[in-house]
Amino acid sequence: MKEDQAQLIDSLNIKIELLEAEKADWEAEKERLVMELDILREEHKLVGEVRAREAQLNKEVKELLDLKESSGHAMDALTKEVEQLLEEKNEWNEEKKRITSQIQELEKETAAFNITVVKERQTYNDRIEALTREKSELSQELQEAVDSLGILQKRVSTLESTLVE
């Protein structure tokens, strides 16, 4: 009987260890998903910087065009600079189109990812709650087994002392 109880206790301890390991795995996965979300946010921030740079370049182009109209002295030099800025603007526009397309794709992916994260988070939370309940139940069973073992040991001691008398 002691052997059965010891096996039961060992079995329950193993189950508890397995459940704790599984919980740690779920928490690590959750942490990985949060890191991926941070990376997506950083990429979104970079796109904002590109947009700000484009606005700045558009402003510079406008200022140069205004200066060209009011000043005939540096017309050739300014024309070359404007052409360079326009070329740069076109390159930025192409970059903007590419990045805008990437942003749209990232937004779609982020939306899908967020849905997945929410679902997975709920699944993880549900699983963690279930594992926590199961751990609690197993701990209670273990305590009951330990208590039973103590009672049985007292009975054995009582019986042994009765037999000795």
Backbone bond lengths (Angstrom), bond angles and torsions (degrees), N, CA, C in turn:
res aa  C-N    CA-C-N  psi(-1)  N-CA   C-N-CA  omega(-1)  CA-C   N-CA-C  phi
1 M - - - 1.448 - - 1.540 110.12 -
2 K 1.344 116.53 -41.87 1.462 120.02 176.84 1.527 109.88 -60.75
3 E 1.306 113.86 -39.40 1.464 118.97 -179.01 1.531 110.82 -64.47
4 D 1.328 116.93 -41.09 1.478 121.54 177.94 1.524 110.14 -63.34
5 Q 1.322 115.39 -42.41 1.461 118.71 -179.93 1.526 110.72 -67.47
6 A 1.299 116.43 -39.46 1.464 120.13 178.03 1.524 109.94 -63.49
7 Q 1.338 115.76 -41.04 1.468 119.41 178.09 1.524 110.29 -65.02
8 L 1.318 116.21 -40.63 1.463 120.31 178.56 1.530 110.18 -62.73
9 I 1.309 116.15 -44.33 1.469 120.49 179.17 1.521 109.87 -63.07
10 D 1.325 116.83 -45.03 1.470 120.25 178.34 1.517 110.80 -61.01
11 S 1.324 116.12 -43.92 1.468 121.01 179.55 1.521 110.76 -61.52
12 L 1.318 116.64 -43.64 1.468 120.27 179.58 1.527 110.80 -66.47
13 N 1.322 117.35 -39.37 1.469 120.60 177.72 1.523 110.81 -63.06
14 I 1.326 116.86 -40.91 1.472 120.97 178.36 1.522 109.84 -63.64
15 K 1.334 116.67 -43.83 1.469 119.95 178.93 1.525 110.47 -60.69
16 I 1.326 116.21 -41.81 1.470 119.88 179.64 1.527 109.94 -62.48
17 E 1.321 117.35 -44.11 1.462 120.68 179.48 1.523 111.08 -62.63
18 L 1.330 116.75 -42.22 1.469 120.46 178.83 1.525 110.81 -63.70
19 L 1.312 116.71 -41.96 1.465 120.20 179.82 1.526 110.92 -65.86
20 E 1.325 117.03 -39.10 1.466 119.88 178.26 1.525 110.59 -66.50
21 A 1.337 117.66 -38.06 1.467 120.98 177.62 1.526 110.11 -65.65
22 E 1.319 116.88 -42.45 1.462 120.76 178.80 1.526 110.51 -63.24
23 K 1.317 117.11 -39.67 1.465 121.04 178.18 1.533 109.51 -62.82
24 A 1.317 117.44 -42.30 1.465 121.22 179.16 1.529 110.13 -62.53
25 D 1.327 117.60 -39.98 1.469 121.34 177.95 1.526 110.78 -62.05
26 W 1.315 117.11 -44.06 1.470 120.81 179.56 1.532 110.01 -63.34
27 E 1.322 116.53 -40.26 1.461 119.42 -179.18 1.529 110.83 -68.56
28 A 1.334 118.02 -35.70 1.465 121.39 176.83 1.528 110.17 -64.94
29 E 1.310 117.80 -41.30 1.464 121.99 177.71 1.526 110.46 -62.72
30 K 1.300 116.39 -41.02 1.467 121.14 178.32 1.534 109.22 -61.76
31 E 1.315 116.83 -43.20 1.461 121.40 -179.93 1.532 110.79 -63.62
32 R 1.334 117.47 -39.67 1.464 121.95 178.69 1.529 110.23 -62.55
33 L 1.316 117.12 -42.26 1.463 121.13 -179.45 1.525 110.74 -66.04
34 V 1.315 117.54 -37.50 1.463 120.98 177.80 1.529 109.76 -64.61
35 M 1.347 117.12 -38.81 1.464 120.59 178.55 1.532 110.41 -64.68
36 E 1.312 118.02 -41.77 1.459 121.37 177.74 1.524 110.91 -61.47
37 L 1.299 116.28 -39.31 1.461 120.71 178.81 1.531 110.01 -65.27
38 D 1.319 118.36 -38.53 1.470 122.19 177.18 1.531 110.70 -62.90
39 I 1.335 116.93 -39.37 1.468 121.18 178.64 1.526 109.77 -62.91
40 L 1.312 117.26 -43.97 1.468 121.07 178.84 1.532 110.53 -62.28
41 R 1.309 116.57 -39.19 1.467 119.75 178.50 1.533 110.58 -64.41
42 E 1.321 117.25 -39.37 1.462 121.43 179.56 1.531 110.07 -64.92
43 E 1.317 117.85 -40.45 1.463 121.34 177.20 1.532 110.49 -63.92
44 H 1.292 116.67 -38.29 1.464 120.57 178.41 1.530 109.87 -64.71
45 K 1.316 117.37 -38.15 1.463 122.22 177.94 1.532 109.93 -62.75
46 L 1.335 117.31 -41.48 1.458 122.18 179.58 1.524 110.41 -61.18
47 V 1.297 117.33 -39.85 1.463 121.42 178.35 1.528 109.70 -61.87
48 G 1.311 117.43 -39.79 1.459 120.95 177.30 1.524 111.37 -61.25
49 E 1.324 116.23 -38.86 1.460 120.30 178.13 1.528 110.90 -65.50
50 V 1.330 116.59 -39.34 1.466 120.59 178.24 1.528 109.67 -63.64
51 R 1.315 116.38 -41.70 1.469 120.06 178.78 1.532 110.69 -63.35
52 A 1.315 116.92 -40.18 1.466 120.50 178.77 1.526 110.19 -64.18
53 R 1.323 116.12 -40.43 1.471 120.63 178.92 1.529 110.09 -64.83
54 E 1.309 116.48 -39.70 1.464 120.06 178.64 1.526 110.09 -62.90
55 A 1.322 116.90 -43.63 1.464 120.48 178.81 1.529 110.38 -61.38
56 Q 1.323 114.88 -40.10 1.465 119.25 178.55 1.530 110.05 -63.77
57 L 1.333 116.74 -43.63 1.466 120.17 179.14 1.529 111.07 -64.48
58 N 1.316 117.18 -40.57 1.470 120.07 177.18 1.529 110.73 -60.52
59 K 1.319 115.78 -40.38 1.464 120.27 178.85 1.529 110.38 -64.40
60 E 1.336 116.21 -43.17 1.464 120.24 179.30 1.528 111.13 -63.11
61 V 1.328 117.09 -41.54 1.467 120.86 178.96 1.525 109.92 -61.31
62 K 1.319 116.56 -44.03 1.467 120.82 179.59 1.525 110.66 -61.51
63 E 1.326 116.12 -44.60 1.463 119.23 179.59 1.525 111.33 -61.79
64 L 1.328 115.99 -40.12 1.468 119.42 179.54 1.528 111.42 -67.08
65 L 1.307 117.16 -38.40 1.464 119.90 177.65 1.531 110.83 -64.34
66 D 1.336 116.63 -40.68 1.470 120.61 176.99 1.528 111.16 -63.13
67 L 1.318 115.82 -41.81 1.462 120.47 179.51 1.523 110.44 -65.02
68 K 1.314 117.60 -37.27 1.469 122.53 179.74 1.526 110.43 -60.65
69 E 1.331 115.77 -41.39 1.462 119.90 179.94 1.529 111.97 -66.74
70 S 1.304 117.28 -36.90 1.469 120.21 -174.54 1.527 113.59 -89.68
71 S 1.294 117.61 -11.33 1.464 118.06 -175.94 1.523 110.20 -130.91
72 G 1.308 116.01 119.15 1.459 120.67 178.86 1.516 111.75 -92.78
73 H 1.348 118.18 -16.10 1.467 122.10 -175.28 1.520 112.38 -66.46
74 A 1.303 115.88 -43.58 1.470 118.88 -174.82 1.522 110.79 -106.70
75 M 1.329 116.81 29.61 1.457 121.78 -174.22 1.523 112.42 -56.88
76 D 1.311 118.06 -48.55 1.468 120.06 -177.22 1.529 111.94 -65.04
77 A 1.335 114.93 -45.46 1.470 118.53 -179.55 1.525 110.76 -64.49
78 L 1.321 114.65 -43.11 1.460 118.30 179.82 1.525 111.40 -67.45
79 T 1.323 116.45 -36.17 1.463 119.95 178.99 1.524 109.96 -61.47
80 K 1.320 115.82 -44.20 1.468 119.19 177.85 1.530 111.05 -62.34
81 E 1.322 115.83 -42.48 1.467 119.25 -179.65 1.527 111.08 -65.60
82 V 1.331 115.39 -41.04 1.462 119.40 178.07 1.525 109.81 -62.79
83 E 1.326 116.06 -43.59 1.468 119.19 179.36 1.528 110.99 -60.62
84 Q 1.324 114.76 -41.52 1.467 117.90 177.69 1.528 110.97 -63.81
85 L 1.326 115.25 -43.28 1.463 118.56 179.14 1.529 111.54 -65.98
86 L 1.331 116.07 -37.48 1.464 118.85 177.01 1.526 111.12 -64.93
87 E 1.319 114.11 -40.35 1.469 117.93 176.77 1.532 110.09 -63.08
88 E 1.326 114.91 -43.07 1.465 119.13 177.39 1.530 110.64 -63.64
89 K 1.344 115.01 -39.34 1.463 119.05 177.68 1.526 110.23 -61.86
90 N 1.326 115.94 -44.01 1.468 119.23 178.20 1.524 111.23 -60.93
91 E 1.325 114.30 -41.29 1.468 117.90 177.01 1.527 109.93 -62.80
92 W 1.337 115.62 -41.67 1.467 119.59 178.35 1.524 110.80 -65.82
93 N 1.349 115.67 -37.73 1.463 118.45 177.41 1.528 110.99 -63.40
94 E 1.324 114.93 -41.31 1.470 118.39 176.27 1.528 110.00 -62.91
95 E 1.319 114.65 -43.45 1.473 119.51 177.57 1.529 110.00 -63.13
96 K 1.342 114.71 -39.84 1.465 119.41 178.82 1.525 110.10 -62.28
97 K 1.332 116.41 -45.07 1.466 119.77 178.78 1.524 110.35 -59.55
98 R 1.324 114.85 -45.60 1.464 119.26 -179.78 1.532 110.38 -62.84
99 I 1.323 115.77 -46.69 1.466 119.63 -178.43 1.523 110.57 -69.13
100 T 1.341 116.69 -38.52 1.466 119.37 177.17 1.518 110.28 -60.60
101 S 1.317 114.66 -42.37 1.472 118.70 176.83 1.527 110.20 -62.06
102 Q 1.320 115.82 -43.19 1.467 119.80 178.02 1.529 110.51 -63.73
103 I 1.336 115.60 -39.99 1.472 119.34 179.23 1.517 109.82 -61.85
104 Q 1.322 115.41 -45.87 1.466 118.59 179.59 1.523 110.38 -60.36
105 E 1.316 115.26 -43.15 1.466 118.78 178.62 1.530 110.12 -64.99
106 L 1.342 115.74 -43.02 1.466 119.58 178.41 1.524 111.25 -64.11
107 E 1.330 116.22 -37.93 1.463 118.95 178.18 1.523 110.61 -63.93
108 K 1.347 115.30 -41.09 1.467 118.61 176.70 1.528 110.08 -63.34
109 E 1.335 114.39 -47.27 1.465 118.77 179.62 1.528 110.60 -62.48
110 T 1.350 115.43 -41.11 1.464 119.54 -179.91 1.517 110.76 -63.75
111 A 1.332 116.01 -42.03 1.463 119.12 178.68 1.526 110.06 -62.32
112 A 1.339 115.30 -46.51 1.467 118.80 178.45 1.523 109.91 -64.38
113 F 1.330 115.37 -40.84 1.458 120.13 -179.97 1.527 110.46 -63.85
114 N 1.347 115.48 -43.20 1.465 119.29 179.41 1.519 111.09 -61.37
115 I 1.327 115.63 -41.00 1.467 119.20 177.19 1.521 109.30 -61.90
116 T 1.329 115.23 -45.87 1.465 119.63 179.24 1.525 110.72 -62.20
117 V 1.341 115.94 -43.42 1.470 119.83 -179.44 1.527 110.26 -61.95
118 V 1.335 115.73 -43.71 1.466 118.98 -179.81 1.528 109.59 -62.02
119 K 1.339 115.55 -45.60 1.468 118.73 179.74 1.529 110.53 -63.89
120 E 1.340 115.50 -46.14 1.463 118.89 -179.75 1.525 110.83 -64.28
121 R 1.334 116.37 -40.32 1.464 119.89 179.22 1.529 109.47 -60.25
122 Q 1.340 115.62 -43.23 1.466 118.85 178.97 1.528 109.95 -64.40
123 T 1.348 115.07 -42.75 1.462 119.08 177.91 1.525 110.10 -61.08
124 Y 1.343 116.00 -45.23 1.467 119.94 179.51 1.528 110.39 -62.20
125 N 1.338 115.03 -45.82 1.464 118.43 -179.44 1.521 110.90 -62.65
126 D 1.345 115.80 -42.39 1.465 119.03 177.42 1.523 110.16 -61.39
127 R 1.331 115.69 -43.98 1.466 119.99 -179.11 1.532 110.31 -65.31
128 I 1.342 116.43 -42.13 1.469 120.25 179.32 1.527 109.75 -62.80
129 E 1.334 116.12 -42.05 1.466 119.05 178.11 1.527 110.44 -62.86
130 A 1.343 115.97 -43.62 1.463 119.39 179.54 1.530 110.39 -63.53
131 L 1.328 115.76 -42.99 1.466 119.66 179.62 1.530 110.78 -65.39
132 T 1.334 115.65 -38.67 1.464 119.54 178.84 1.526 110.36 -64.65
133 R 1.350 115.64 -43.67 1.470 118.67 177.13 1.528 110.19 -62.11
134 E 1.342 115.35 -44.67 1.469 118.76 -178.86 1.525 110.47 -63.16
135 K 1.338 116.67 -40.08 1.463 120.50 178.19 1.526 109.77 -62.17
136 S 1.336 115.29 -44.00 1.462 119.80 179.21 1.524 110.80 -60.86
137 E 1.336 115.16 -44.31 1.468 119.15 179.52 1.531 110.55 -63.61
138 L 1.337 115.37 -42.71 1.464 119.00 179.62 1.529 111.02 -65.54
139 S 1.334 115.77 -38.66 1.462 119.21 177.78 1.523 110.22 -63.77
140 Q 1.335 115.63 -40.33 1.464 119.98 178.52 1.534 109.81 -64.95
141 E 1.346 116.20 -43.67 1.463 119.50 177.89 1.530 110.55 -60.77
142 L 1.335 115.27 -41.44 1.459 120.06 179.10 1.521 109.88 -62.39
143 Q 1.329 116.54 -44.98 1.461 120.00 179.98 1.524 110.30 -62.42
144 E 1.337 116.11 -41.75 1.460 119.60 178.53 1.532 110.67 -63.00
145 A 1.338 115.76 -39.82 1.462 119.40 178.53 1.530 110.46 -65.21
146 V 1.346 115.70 -41.15 1.467 119.84 178.71 1.527 109.64 -64.63
147 D 1.338 116.41 -43.48 1.466 120.10 177.97 1.530 110.64 -60.79
148 S 1.345 116.09 -44.31 1.475 120.41 178.42 1.522 110.44 -61.14
149 L 1.315 115.28 -40.47 1.459 119.80 179.15 1.530 109.82 -62.08
150 G 1.336 116.52 -42.38 1.466 120.44 178.76 1.519 111.14 -62.35
151 I 1.333 116.33 -43.32 1.472 120.69 179.14 1.523 109.96 -62.90
152 L 1.335 114.84 -44.32 1.470 118.77 -179.87 1.532 111.29 -64.17
153 Q 1.322 116.61 -38.34 1.458 119.55 178.74 1.533 110.42 -65.50
154 K 1.334 116.84 -38.27 1.467 119.98 176.84 1.528 110.07 -64.20
155 R 1.337 116.50 -41.86 1.470 120.11 178.81 1.531 110.92 -62.37
156 V 1.348 114.16 -43.55 1.465 118.34 179.35 1.523 109.38 -61.44
157 S 1.336 116.57 -43.53 1.465 119.97 179.27 1.522 110.56 -61.77
158 T 1.333 115.74 -42.61 1.468 120.51 179.12 1.523 109.99 -62.60
159 L 1.330 115.97 -45.66 1.470 120.11 179.68 1.532 111.05 -64.07
160 E 1.319 116.42 -40.47 1.462 119.79 179.59 1.526 110.30 -64.06
161 S 1.345 115.51 -42.89 1.464 118.12 179.85 1.524 110.56 -67.62
162 T 1.355 116.71 -33.79 1.465 120.74 176.96 1.528 109.66 -66.74
163 L 1.311 116.99 -40.97 1.463 121.33 179.78 1.530 111.22 -67.65
164 V 1.306 116.69 -35.47 1.451 121.33 -179.47 1.528 109.49 -68.11
165 E 1.318 117.14 -37.43 1.464 121.56 -178.91 1.476 107.97 -71.75
